[in-house]
Amino acid sequence: RTAWDWSIANHQFIRLYQVSARLMHLCEVRNWFKEAETTFRKTADALQARMQESELDAIHQVALHAMLAHWGFFQFRLGKGEEAYHILSLSAAFLRKSAGPFAAIYSHLYLGIVCWILGKFSEANESLQEGRKLAREYEEHWHEALDSEFLGRVAIDQGEYNRARQYLSEALALLRQLGDPSMTAHALSYLGRTMQLLGEYREA
């Protein structure tokens, strides 16, 4: 926390961008939603203030939109779904056209999750598919698995159980390969629910 605040004060925004996804994941698994929302908002504000002083180069603009994406995700975690949707829609659109593929991958995942929760299923599918395509291209297999899992969740809510089984099976295979026990359990849970909905109770 001290290092992060020092980096903001000394305009080390690229370093913060490079580690921001790790901080996001830590805050997510620890349920530090309010702290994360404050931290990423503060960082985005500092970058925007810097922009007013001088024009940001391309990598600093990527850093700004990455911080906005993280902030938007934790706004969603705090129950501010519509606010999160607005922020993430803009950030994901910018990052998709930028030279920051990793940020584009996770911003599309965030947006897809928020759209799913808000019942915007078409947009959720579009964003998750885009994120999955980028994740495959850049061999970010963990994010590819998460995109597949959430595509499965969206399919469940749309009553498309066979499609859900396909996505969740793909996610499960990747997560087992990666050795992620927590997300493997998530995928198994949703796959079991899907098999129950299909009437395949033994497999469920």
C-alpha positions, 0 to 999 in steps of 0.5 A: 500500500505504501509503495502504491501511494508512493508510485502515485505521488511520483507518477510511476503509473506504468509500474502501477499498470503493470501490477494492477491486475495482480492487485485486483485479483488479491482484492477480489479473493480477499473481498477488499472491494471498498479498498480496491474501489478507492485505490483504483479510483484514486489512481485513475484520478491522478492519471486524469489530473496528469493528463490535464497538465500534459498530453498522455502518450499511448501507454499512459492512456492504456494505463488510465483505461486499465485503472478505470476498468479495475475501478468499474469492476469494484463499483460493480462489486459494491452494487453499483451495476449501472455505474460500472457498466458505463465505465467498463463500456468505455474502457473496454472499447478503448482498450480493444483498439489499443496496444494493451492486449492484456488490459483488453482481455480483462476489461472485456471479462469485467464488462461481460460479467457486469452485463450478465448480472444486469441481464444484458445477455447479448452484450455479455456474450459479445464481450465475453467472446471478444475477451476469450478470442483475445485470451486465446490469441495471447495465450492467457489461458486463465482468462480464456477459462473464465470467459468460457465459464461466464459464457456458460453462466449466461447460457444457463440463464438463457435456457441454452443448457447444451451450449452451457455444457459446452462452455463449462466443459471447456472451462473445466478442462483448462482450469484442471490443466492450469491447476486452479482449485478454486475456479475448478470448483466454480466450473464444476458447480455450474456444470453440475447445475447444468447437467441437473437442468438437462435431466442428467442427474447421475452426471450432475 
